[in-house]
Amino acid sequence: MGMTDPDAKSSSLSPAETVRGLLRACDRATLATLQRADGDRPTGWPYASLVMMAVDHDASPVLLISTLAEHTQNLLADPRASLLVDGTAGLDEPLTGARATVMGRLERSDDPRHTARYLARHPSAEMYAGFKDFAMWRLRVERAHLVAGFGRIHWVDGAEVLGSSGLAIEAQEAGVVEHMNEDHADAIALYANVLLGLEGDGWTMTGVDAEGADLRRGGQVARLPFDKPIADADGARVELVRLVKRARAAEPS
């Protein structure tokens, strides 16, 4: 279960949990804004663009975008926006996979946590994150529309989509990630290669939240879900130890 298969356990997940899982697993989205009135532009039409995405601890999407971009100029005129997150990549029948349109209002953010989470997810963005015309934006989620295969279509309230916030793990995340990368690279390799079925060496952990951990290798990202939600670093340790034991038990002899 990597980025391309965030709904592998969808039969046991609620629509809201499925949407949240997609948000946490995807590192990019299609952003739709309303074309502003400016010169000869086609005013009021939906304008879609590709954006790289991370999420806050509660799964609210965060974007790093330039004020020079067409979509940002549209947002300055009207903050309403939609993000399409797509979990169908790699499926033989993409229309059987899960995807969600998440709607709300995009707002500028000066919260350093958002910048830290975004740069951990997209380290190459550090080269331009400090430019004056770039800024972090956070989507205030209001509604979501989930299509999780034929006949599995749901509208979901934004409050149901978002997870817990204000937990101790938010402040402890950097320490957990650093410890895992420096002292337990072998465990991270087991998570990726055995539990998630992903190939290659050099996987690192880029984030940890109440519901799982984020992994990365080059341009590939993956989501490692926890068996149960955690609230702090101690809870994360318990889950990560449990998962590495499971991986070792499943490792080919």
VOLUM-988654 format. One record per residue: residue in one letter; x, y, z of N, C-alpha, C in turn. Coordinates in pm, 1 decimal. Atoms other than C-alpha are relative to their C-alpha. Last residue first. Layout:
! VOLUM-988654
PT r      n_u      n_v      n_w     ca_u     ca_v     ca_w      c_u      c_v      c_w
PT A        X        Y        Z        X        Y        Z        X        Y        Z
...
***
This chain:
! VOLUM-988654
PT r      n_u      n_v      n_w     ca_u     ca_v     ca_w      c_u      c_v      c_w
PT S   -111.9     63.5    -71.6   1345.1  -1641.7    522.4    111.0    -38.8    -96.9
PT P    -35.1    132.7     51.0   1113.4  -1396.7    348.1    122.7    -55.1     71.9
PT E   -115.4     -3.7     90.0   1016.8  -1105.9    576.0     35.0   -141.2    -46.7
PT A     43.7     26.5    136.1    667.5  -1140.7    720.5    113.9     -6.4    -99.4
PT A     69.1    129.7      3.0    778.3  -1178.5   1082.1    -39.5    -36.8   -141.6
PT R   -100.6    104.4    -16.6   1032.1   -898.3   1033.9    -63.8   -138.0     -4.8
PT A    -77.7     10.3    122.4    762.1   -671.1    893.1    103.3   -111.2     10.2
PT R     85.0     61.5    102.2    523.3   -741.6   1181.1     78.7    -19.9   -129.0
PT K     10.9    141.4    -36.3    799.8   -667.9   1430.5    -84.3    -75.1   -102.2
PT V   -126.8     61.9     40.6    873.8   -342.5   1243.7      0.4   -148.2     39.0
PT L     -5.6     18.2    144.9    504.8   -249.9   1264.1    130.6    -63.8    -45.1
PT R     95.0    103.3     38.8    476.1   -306.8   1638.9     12.0    -30.8   -150.3
PT V    -57.4    127.7    -42.8    793.2   -106.4   1700.8    -91.4   -114.7    -41.4
PT L   -111.9     27.3     90.2    655.3    180.8   1492.8     70.1   -130.2     36.6
PT E     50.1     41.4    130.9    323.0    167.1   1677.3    113.6    -36.9    -94.8
PT V     69.4    128.4    -13.9    478.5    171.5   2023.3    -45.9    -51.0   -135.9
PT R   -101.3    104.3    -20.1    724.2    446.4   1926.6    -66.0   -137.1      8.4
PT A    -63.5     26.1    128.7    442.2    659.3   1785.5    103.0   -111.0     12.3
PT G     93.9     78.1     79.3    249.9    625.1   2111.1     56.5    -34.0   -136.2
PT D      2.3    134.6    -58.7    553.7    739.6   2304.9    -95.3    -90.3    -77.8
PT A   -117.6     74.2     44.9    598.7   1033.2   2066.6      2.8   -141.5     56.2
PT D   -129.7    -57.7    -35.4    245.3   1157.3   2126.9    113.1    -90.3    -47.6
PT A      9.4   -139.4    -41.5   -123.2   1115.9   2045.9    135.0     65.5     22.7
PT I    -88.7    -29.2   -111.9   -150.1    789.9   1854.3    -10.8    148.9     32.2
PT P    -51.7   -136.6    -13.7   -423.4    654.3   1629.2     87.5     15.3    123.3
PT K     93.5    -81.8    -77.2   -452.7    277.1   1579.5     60.8    137.9     19.2
PT D    115.0     85.2    -30.0   -299.1     25.9   1340.5   -106.4     75.7     78.9
PT F     -5.2     65.8   -130.2    -73.2    298.5   1203.8   -123.8    -87.2     19.0
PT P    105.6    -25.0    -98.7    -66.1    376.6    833.9     24.6    -73.9    130.8
PT L     -0.4    113.1    -91.0    261.3    392.1    637.8   -106.2     24.4    107.1
PT R     67.4    -20.7   -128.2    214.7    628.9    342.9     -0.6   -129.6     78.9
PT A     85.2    110.0    -43.4    448.6    637.0     46.7    -55.4     32.7    137.8
PT V     45.2    -10.7   -138.2    640.1    893.4   -156.7    -92.4   -116.8     31.5
PT Q    111.2     88.0    -35.0    850.1    856.9   -471.8    -35.3     16.9    147.4
PT G    126.1    -65.4     30.0   1064.1   1140.6   -610.9   -122.0    -82.1     36.0
PT G     -7.3    -79.1    122.4   1382.6   1023.7   -442.6   -131.2     73.6    -22.1
PT R   -122.8     46.8     65.2   1274.6    779.3   -173.7      8.2     70.3   -133.4
PT R    -40.5    -55.4    129.9   1014.2    912.8     69.8    128.2    -66.4    -46.7
PT L   -130.0     45.6     45.1    813.2    792.3    367.6     30.8     59.7   -136.9
PT D    -24.6    -25.7    141.3    524.1    949.1    559.5    142.8    -40.7    -33.7
PT A   -126.5    -64.7     32.1    410.0    808.7    893.8     14.0     12.9   -151.6
PT G    -99.7     73.7     75.4     73.5    716.2   1038.5    125.1     81.1    -25.2
PT E     52.4    116.8     70.0   -253.3    820.4   1198.3    103.5    -78.3    -79.4
PT A     81.2     87.0    -84.9   -164.2   1072.7   1467.8    -37.6   -131.2    -66.4
PT D    117.0    -66.1    -56.7    117.7   1224.8   1265.5    -81.9   -101.6     77.3
PT V     81.3     91.8    -80.6    466.6   1136.9   1148.6   -113.2     79.8     62.1
PT G     99.5    -55.3    -90.4    673.9   1299.5    877.6    -68.9   -109.8     78.3
PT T      8.8   -145.7     11.2    962.7   1264.4    633.0   -101.3     60.7     95.8
PT M    125.8    -47.1    -56.9   1082.8    909.1    699.6     -1.0    152.5     -7.3
PT T     -9.7    -78.1   -123.1   1356.7    790.0    469.5   -139.7     36.2     48.2
PT W    123.7    -60.8    -47.5   1381.6    520.8    201.7     25.8     75.6    130.4
PT G     -9.5   -143.3    -24.4   1733.2    467.9     71.8   -129.7     67.4     38.3
PT D    -62.2    -39.0   -125.9   1703.3    127.6    -88.0    -10.2    150.8     17.0
PT G   -106.4    -98.3    -10.9   1465.7     16.5   -360.8     49.5     25.7    140.6
PT E   -136.8     39.3     30.7   1134.5   -155.3   -412.3     98.4    111.3     32.0
PT L    -69.2    -94.3     88.0    797.6   -102.6   -248.2    145.4    -41.8    -17.8
PT G    -29.6     65.0    126.9    579.2   -381.1   -107.9     70.4     88.2   -100.5
PT L     62.7    -74.4    108.7    429.6   -159.4    161.2     30.2    -58.7   -137.3
PT L    139.4    -32.9    -29.5    491.0   -389.8    457.1    -70.1     68.4   -116.5
PT V     80.3    115.8    -40.5    805.3   -558.6    325.1   -146.6     36.9     19.7
PT N    -18.5    116.8     86.2   1004.3   -305.4    122.7    -92.6   -115.5     33.2
PT A     19.5    -24.8    143.0    882.4     23.6    268.4      0.8   -129.2    -80.7
PT Y    133.4    -55.9     23.5    831.9    -68.1    633.0    -27.4     10.2   -149.8
PT L     97.3    108.0    -15.6   1138.5   -293.5    626.8   -142.3     50.4    -22.8
PT A    -10.8     84.8    118.9   1354.3    -11.7    487.4    -99.9   -114.6      6.3
PT I     69.0    -72.3    107.5   1224.7    219.5    760.6      5.0    -81.0   -129.4
PT A    143.8     13.7    -23.0   1327.1    -38.9   1020.5    -78.2     68.7   -111.4
PT D     37.0    137.9     33.8   1678.6    -63.2    877.1   -148.7    -22.6     18.0
PT A     16.5      7.1    145.2   1709.7    317.2    880.4    -41.1   -140.0    -44.0
PT H     81.9    116.0     37.6   1653.7    302.0   1255.3    -29.3     -3.4   -150.0
PT D    -27.2    121.7    -76.6   1908.9    525.5   1425.6    -74.1   -124.2    -48.7
PT E   -139.5     14.0    -41.9   1949.3    840.1   1213.3     30.1   -136.6     61.1
PT N    -92.3     -6.5    113.9   1625.9    831.4   1012.8    144.5    -25.0     40.3
PT M     21.1    113.4     89.5   1409.0    709.6   1300.6    100.6      0.4   -114.8
PT H    -43.4    123.5    -67.0   1556.9    953.3   1552.3    -14.1   -120.4    -92.3
PT E   -146.2     -0.4     -4.4   1522.4   1249.8   1315.1     52.5   -128.9     61.0
PT V    -49.9     21.2    135.8   1158.8   1163.4   1242.3    152.4     -6.5     -1.7
PT V     29.5    138.5     38.1   1069.5   1125.9   1610.9     60.0    -31.2   -136.9
PT G    -86.4     88.8    -76.5   1245.2   1450.2   1703.8    -20.6   -145.9    -35.7
PT A   -136.0    -12.6     51.7   1078.2   1646.8   1424.8     95.4    -94.6     71.7
PT E    -20.0     65.5    129.1    733.7   1514.2   1519.6    144.9      2.9    -45.0
PT Q   -102.5    103.0    -14.5    742.9   1607.4   1889.0     40.2    -63.5   -133.0
PT A   -124.4    -62.1    -45.2    557.4   1938.9   1859.8    115.2   -100.0      5.1
PT E    -29.7   -111.3     90.9    279.0   1789.8   1647.8    131.4     66.7     37.0
PT I    -86.1     46.7    108.6    295.5   1462.9   1843.3     35.2    113.1    -96.8
PT A   -141.2    -16.5    -34.3    160.9   1643.5   2150.8     91.6    -39.7   -114.6
PT L    -58.6    111.3    -73.5   -183.2   1671.7   1993.8    148.8     23.2     23.5
PT G    -39.8    -41.2   -133.6   -339.9   2005.0   1898.3     58.7   -111.2     84.2
PT S   -104.4   -102.4      0.2   -523.8   1858.2   1602.3     31.6     37.4    144.5
PT S    -27.6    -68.2   -125.6   -729.8   1545.5   1543.5    110.3    103.6    -18.0
PT G    -32.7     80.2   -115.6   -843.5   1453.2   1195.7     27.3     85.9    122.3
PT L   -121.3    -34.6    -73.6  -1019.6   1649.7    925.8     17.5    -87.6    123.0
PT V   -121.4     36.8     73.1  -1269.3   1487.2    691.6    123.9     18.4     86.0
PT E    -18.1    143.9    -11.3  -1559.2   1497.0    936.8    128.8    -45.6    -68.3
PT A    -36.6     29.8   -138.2  -1532.2   1874.5    982.3     22.8   -149.4     20.9
PT G   -140.9    -25.8    -24.2  -1528.4   1914.8    604.8     45.0    -34.7    140.9
PT D    -21.4   -130.1    -62.9  -1866.7   1750.7    559.6    147.6     16.9     36.2
PT V    -46.7      6.7   -138.2  -1863.5   1452.6    324.1     21.8    141.3     52.8
PT W    -33.6   -134.9    -44.0  -2050.9   1399.0     -2.3     33.6     -8.3    148.3
PT H     47.6    -63.0   -123.2  -2034.5   1034.0   -101.5     39.2    147.3      4.9
PT I     -9.9   -144.2     19.9  -1996.3    808.6   -405.4    -63.8     69.4    119.9
PT R    -47.9    -45.0   -130.9  -1934.4    436.2   -382.8     32.0    148.7     -9.7
PT G    104.8      3.6   -100.9  -2149.7    310.7   -671.1     41.7     45.2    138.0
PT F    136.5     -2.5     50.2  -1852.9    231.2   -894.0   -101.0    -13.7    113.9
PT G     35.0    113.7     83.9  -1525.6    312.8   -722.5   -146.0      7.9    -38.5
PT A    -90.8    108.3    -39.0  -1422.4    537.2   -434.1    -28.1   -126.8    -78.9
PT V     38.6    108.0     90.9  -1569.8    865.7   -558.2    100.8   -112.1     23.6
PT L    -79.3    120.4     16.3  -1550.0   1111.1   -270.4    -63.0    -91.4   -104.1
PT H     79.0     94.0     79.4  -1682.8   1466.2   -270.4     88.8   -118.0    -34.7
PT A    -75.1     87.8     88.9  -1543.1   1686.3      3.7    -97.3    -90.9    -72.7
PT R     71.4    118.4     46.2  -1673.7   1982.9    196.5     94.5    -84.1    -84.6
PT E    141.6    -16.5    -29.7  -1552.6   2282.3    399.5    -83.1   -120.8    -41.8
PT V     86.9     98.8     63.8  -1175.8   2237.0    420.9   -144.2     18.0     45.7
PT R     99.3     19.8   -106.2   -983.8   2551.6    511.9   -110.7    -87.5    -58.2
PT L    140.5     11.9     38.1   -705.2   2502.9    259.0    -84.7    -22.3    123.9
PT R     67.2    114.5    -63.2   -368.3   2632.3    376.9   -146.7     -0.3    -40.1
PT W    145.2    -15.2     -3.6   -136.4   2859.0    175.3    -59.6   -128.2     57.9
PT M     78.9    117.3    -33.5    238.9   2896.8    217.7   -148.2     37.8      2.2
PT A     60.1      3.2   -133.5    412.4   3181.9     39.7    -76.3   -131.0     18.4
PT F     57.7    128.5    -39.2    637.5   3248.6   -258.6    -54.5      6.8    142.1
PT D    128.1     19.3     66.8    692.6   3595.3   -411.9    -64.6   -134.4     31.9
PT K    104.0    -91.2    -47.8    958.6   3691.6   -160.4   -136.0    -25.1    -63.6
PT F     19.3   -111.6     92.4   1171.4   3384.9   -232.1   -118.8     84.4     45.2
PT G    -27.7   -129.5    -61.7   1242.3   3179.0     79.8    -16.7    118.6    -92.6
PT A     98.4    -28.6   -104.9   1071.3   2863.2    -43.0     20.3    137.3     62.8
PT Y     77.6   -120.0     32.9   1277.3   2873.7   -365.0   -101.1     38.2    107.6
PT M    -78.6    -93.8     78.5   1566.8   2634.7   -295.7    -77.8    126.3    -35.7
PT E    -74.5    -88.7    -89.9   1373.0   2463.5    -15.0     77.2    106.8    -77.1
PT A     63.9   -131.7     -4.6   1127.1   2326.8   -269.9     76.9     98.1     87.3
PT S    -53.2    -83.4    108.4   1364.8   2036.6   -344.3    -60.3    139.6     -0.2
PT P   -127.1    -64.6    -34.0   1285.3   1892.8     -0.3     56.3     89.1   -110.0
PT H    -55.6    -41.5    129.6    918.1   1829.3    -86.8    132.7     72.1     22.9
PT R     66.3     77.5    105.5    756.7   1635.7    199.9     62.2     27.3   -136.4
PT A    -34.5    139.6    -27.2    999.3   1771.5    460.4    -57.3    -90.6   -108.0
PT L   -137.9     20.6     44.6    968.4   2112.7    295.6     48.4   -141.3     31.3
PT Y     -5.2     -4.0    145.5    589.0   2104.7    327.6    141.6    -32.3    -49.3
PT R     61.6    122.7     52.7    593.4   1989.8    688.6      9.2     -3.7   -152.4
PT A    -84.0    115.0    -34.6    841.1   2261.1    787.6    -55.8   -128.7    -57.5
PT T   -120.1     -4.1     83.2    652.9   2535.5    602.0     86.9   -122.8     24.7
PT H     43.0     31.8    136.2    325.7   2434.1    763.0    119.1     -0.4    -95.7
PT R     23.5    144.6      8.9    488.7   2420.5   1105.1    -40.5    -40.9   -140.8
PT P   -123.8     69.3     40.3    626.7   2772.4   1051.6    -16.1   -151.6     -8.0
PT D    -33.5     98.3   -102.3    269.8   2909.9   1058.1    125.5    -76.4    -42.5
PT D   -133.8    -32.9    -47.5    263.1   3216.2    831.3     46.7    -97.6    107.5
PT S    -40.3     49.5   -130.7    -34.1   3088.7    633.7    142.3     42.6     29.8
PT R   -143.9    -11.1    -27.7   -218.7   3251.5    345.3     29.1    -49.1    140.7
PT E    -40.7   -118.0    -74.9   -575.3   3124.8    302.0    151.2     -2.1     20.6
PT L   -143.4     -1.0    -21.6   -737.0   2884.4     56.2     41.6    131.9     62.3
PT R    -61.3   -129.0     28.7  -1111.5   2847.9     95.3    148.5     -6.5     33.7
PT G     -8.6    -92.5   -112.3  -1288.7   2515.5     76.3     57.0    131.8    -46.2
PT M     35.6   -139.2     24.7  -1343.4   2212.2   -140.8     11.8     84.7    125.4
PT V      7.4    -64.0   -131.9  -1185.4   1867.3   -149.4    -15.9    149.6    -21.5
PT T     -9.0   -144.6     19.6  -1249.7   1665.4   -464.5    -26.1     65.2    134.7
PT A     87.5    -91.6    -73.0  -1178.3   1301.9   -392.6     25.9    143.2    -41.3
PT R    -43.5   -137.9     23.9  -1035.2   1000.6   -569.1   -101.0     90.7     67.2
PT A     55.8   -112.3    -75.1  -1056.1    629.9   -491.9     61.5    132.0    -43.5
PT G    -77.8    -53.9   -111.3   -994.2    349.5   -737.4    -64.5    122.3     61.7
PT T     37.9     74.6   -119.7  -1238.3    150.9   -952.9     71.4     53.5    123.6
PT L    129.6    -46.6    -47.4  -1215.2    414.7  -1226.5    -52.7    -80.6    118.7
PT P     -5.4   -119.6    -84.8   -843.1    345.8  -1256.1   -135.3     43.4     56.7
PT E    127.5    -66.1     28.0   -892.4    -10.9  -1383.2     -9.4    124.9     87.4
PT D     37.8     47.7    132.8   -544.3   -164.3  -1404.9   -130.5     64.3    -45.5
PT L    106.0    100.9      1.4   -447.1     54.2  -1109.0    -31.6    -42.3   -143.2
PT G    -52.1    135.7     -4.5   -108.5    226.8  -1118.1   -105.2   -108.3     -1.3
PT A   -119.1     27.7     81.4   -239.4    571.5  -1029.6     45.9   -144.2     17.8
PT T     23.7    105.3     99.0   -592.4    568.7   -885.5    123.1    -38.1    -81.0
PT G    -66.1    121.2    -45.3   -539.2    758.3   -558.7     -8.5   -113.9    -99.0
PT D     24.7    116.5     84.0   -614.9   1102.8   -696.4     79.7   -119.9     49.9
PT V   -105.6     93.0    -40.6   -653.3   1417.7   -490.2    -35.0   -136.6    -57.0
PT L     26.2    140.3     34.0   -857.6   1686.5   -665.0    120.3    -82.0     41.3
PT L   -118.0     82.2     25.2   -825.9   2019.8   -485.4    -46.0   -142.0    -31.8
PT S     14.7    144.3    -15.0  -1104.2   2276.5   -499.9    134.4    -65.4    -29.1
PT A    -84.1     88.2     80.9  -1091.0   2651.0   -446.1    -37.5   -145.0     25.2
PT R     61.8    131.1     16.7  -1275.5   2951.8   -307.0     81.9    -85.8    -96.6
PT P    -74.8    108.5    -63.9  -1033.2   3230.8   -215.0    -61.6   -138.3    -16.2
PT D    106.8     84.6    -54.5  -1172.5   3480.2   -471.4     66.5   -123.8     59.1
PT A    129.2    -59.6     35.9   -965.0   3775.4   -600.6   -116.0    -77.3     60.3
PT L      2.2   -132.1    -61.0   -644.2   3678.1   -421.5   -130.6     72.6    -30.3
PT L     33.8     15.0   -141.5   -719.8   3319.3   -514.8     -5.8    134.9     71.7
PT N    142.6     31.8    -11.5   -725.5   3403.3   -886.3    -43.9     -8.4    145.8
PT Q     70.8   -123.6     30.5   -387.2   3573.7   -859.0   -150.9    -21.9      5.9
PT T    -10.5    -84.5   -119.3   -261.8   3259.2   -689.7    -69.9    133.7    -20.8
PT H     94.1     45.8   -102.3   -396.2   3038.5   -969.7      5.8     85.7    125.8
PT E    138.3    -32.0     36.4   -226.0   3245.2  -1239.3    -97.2    -41.1    110.5
PT A     73.2    105.3     69.1    111.9   3220.5  -1067.9   -144.7     42.2    -25.2
PT L     -4.7    -24.5    143.2    305.9   3538.0   -985.7    -83.9   -100.8    -78.1
PT T    100.4   -102.5     30.9    199.4   3520.8   -620.0     -1.5     32.4   -149.0
PT S    -52.7   -133.6     28.6    398.1   3198.4   -604.2   -113.8     97.0    -30.5
PT I     26.5    -51.5    134.8    273.4   2881.3   -440.6     47.1    144.6    -11.3
PT L    -97.5   -107.6     14.3    366.7   2658.0   -147.9    -13.1     51.0   -142.7
PT L    -65.2    -19.2    128.1     58.7   2451.1    -68.4    104.2    111.1     11.3
PT V    -83.7   -120.0      0.9    -93.9   2311.3    250.8     78.8      2.5   -130.5
PT P   -104.4    -16.5    101.6   -383.0   2065.1    258.4     75.5    131.1     16.5
PT S     31.2   -117.0     82.7   -565.9   2018.0    591.7    111.2     19.2   -103.0
PT A     19.7     33.8    141.7   -483.7   1662.8    704.7    -49.1    116.9    -83.6
PT D    140.5     41.4      8.0   -518.1   1733.3   1081.8    -41.2    -36.7   -141.5
PT H     23.0    119.5    -80.4   -139.7   1729.3   1114.4   -144.6    -46.4     -3.3
PT D    -20.2    -28.3   -141.3   -108.4   1975.0    825.5    -28.5   -128.3     78.4
PT V    116.2    -22.1    -85.4    -88.7   1836.6    475.3     44.9     35.1    140.6
PT A    -24.1     70.6   -125.3    157.8   1848.2    187.7   -127.1     20.8     82.9
PT M     80.3    -16.1   -120.5     88.8   1936.1   -171.9     62.5    -74.7    117.2
PT M    -54.1     95.1    -96.6    256.7   1991.9   -506.5    -61.6     30.9    136.0
PT V    -74.6    -53.3   -114.1     32.7   2179.6   -745.8     55.6   -116.2     81.7
PT L    -65.9     98.6    -84.7    -98.9   2103.9  -1095.3     74.9     69.7    112.3
PT S   -145.9      4.5      9.6   -338.3   2357.5  -1243.1     54.1   -106.2     95.0
PT A    -61.9    114.3    -67.6   -708.4   2396.0  -1317.8    150.8     -0.4    -21.1
PT Y   -138.5      4.3     46.8   -888.8   2722.8  -1398.3     71.4   -108.8     80.3
PT P    -91.3     77.3    -84.5  -1268.3   2710.4  -1369.0    138.1     -5.5    -63.8
PT W    -17.8    139.2     39.2  -1426.2   2991.9  -1574.2     89.4    -73.4    100.9
PT G     95.9     89.5    -62.9  -1545.3   3309.3  -1407.3     14.1   -146.1    -36.3
PT T     42.1    -18.8   -138.9  -1369.9   3556.1  -1638.6   -101.3   -105.0     44.5
PT P    139.5     46.6     -0.3  -1221.5   3431.3  -1966.1    -56.1     -3.6    142.4
PT R     15.2    134.3    -55.5   -903.9   3648.2  -1956.6   -148.0    -39.8      3.7
PT D     79.7     82.5     89.6   -899.4   3947.9  -2192.5    -15.4   -143.1     51.4
PT G    -30.0     -7.8    142.7   -788.4   4196.4  -1931.0    -92.1    -87.2    -82.9
PT D   -126.6    -69.1     23.4   -836.6   4078.2  -1574.7     29.7     -3.0   -149.3
PT A     18.8    -99.5    105.7  -1156.9   3944.4  -1420.8    129.1     79.1    -16.3
PT R     34.2   -136.4    -38.8  -1051.0   3644.8  -1215.9    -25.8     87.4   -122.6
PT Q    -76.5    -98.2     76.4  -1057.8   3279.9  -1324.9    -50.1    141.5     28.6
PT L     89.2    -73.2     89.5  -1210.3   3074.1  -1047.1     77.7    110.6    -69.4
PT T     38.2   -131.9    -49.1   -968.1   2823.9   -894.7    -93.7     64.3   -101.5
PT A     94.5    -73.3     83.2   -914.1   2450.4   -943.9    -37.3    130.4     69.3
PT L     63.3   -115.4    -64.3   -602.7   2286.2   -799.0    -90.8     69.6   -100.0
PT T     44.2    -96.0    100.7   -508.9   1939.8   -923.0    -78.1    109.1     71.1
PT A    143.7     -9.9     22.2   -317.7   1758.8   -652.5    -25.2     91.0   -118.8
PT R     36.3    -98.1    102.6     27.2   1646.9   -548.2   -149.9     -2.0    -19.5
PT D    -94.1   -111.9    -10.4    198.4   1458.4   -262.6    -26.9    106.6   -104.7
PT C    -36.7    -65.0    126.4    -86.1   1214.2   -205.5     96.1    116.5     22.4
PT A    -85.4     81.8     85.6    -99.7    980.1     94.4     52.2     73.1   -122.2
PT R   -127.7     29.5    -65.0   -226.7   1216.0    366.1     95.0    -73.9    -93.9
PT L    -72.5   -124.7    -23.2   -498.7   1364.4    147.8    138.2    -27.9     59.3
PT L    -47.3    -49.1    128.7   -606.1   1021.3     24.7     83.6    126.4     17.5
PT G   -110.1     85.3     41.4   -626.4    891.2    380.2     58.4     41.9   -133.5
PT R   -116.8    -41.8    -78.7   -838.2   1189.3    482.4    122.4    -83.7    -36.6
PT V    -46.0   -129.2     52.0  -1079.6   1114.7    198.7    126.0     44.4     73.8
PT T    -58.4     25.5    130.9  -1100.5    749.2    303.0     53.0    128.7    -63.0
PT E   -133.0     56.9    -22.0  -1152.2    842.9    667.5     69.9    -28.2   -133.1
PT A    -87.1   -106.5    -50.0  -1441.3   1070.9    569.7    141.7    -51.0     20.8
PT P    -34.7    -93.1    108.0  -1601.1    799.1    355.6     95.0    109.9     44.8
PT S    112.9    -86.1     32.9  -1575.2    556.6    649.6     38.3     88.7   -118.7
PT L    -12.4   -142.5    -28.7  -1303.7    293.9    641.4   -128.4     72.8    -36.0
PT S     18.3    -20.5   -143.1  -1341.0    -83.7    670.5      6.9    146.2     39.8
PT S    124.3     64.7    -41.8  -1400.2   -150.5    300.0    -27.5     20.7    148.1
PT S    114.1    -90.7      7.2  -1137.2    110.7    220.5   -129.9    -63.3     45.7
PT K     87.3     46.6   -106.6   -851.8   -107.1    343.3   -130.8     77.4      0.4
PT A     -1.6    145.6     -2.3   -656.0    -75.8     17.9    -89.3    -57.4    108.7
PT D    129.5     50.3    -44.1   -767.2    286.8    -11.6     -5.2   -151.7      4.8
PT P     32.7    -41.4   -134.3   -426.8    455.9    -17.4   -130.0    -56.9     50.1
PT D    104.7     88.6    -49.5   -312.1    252.8   -320.9    -40.5     36.3    141.2
PT T     96.4     30.5    103.8    -99.2    473.5   -544.8   -113.2    -89.2     48.7
PT M     79.0   -116.9     35.7     83.2    638.1   -256.8   -108.8    -33.8    -99.6
PT G    -76.0   -122.1     10.3    191.5    304.3   -124.3    -89.1    114.5    -37.7
PT M     83.6   -119.6      0.0      0.0      0.0      0.0     87.0    124.4      0.0
***
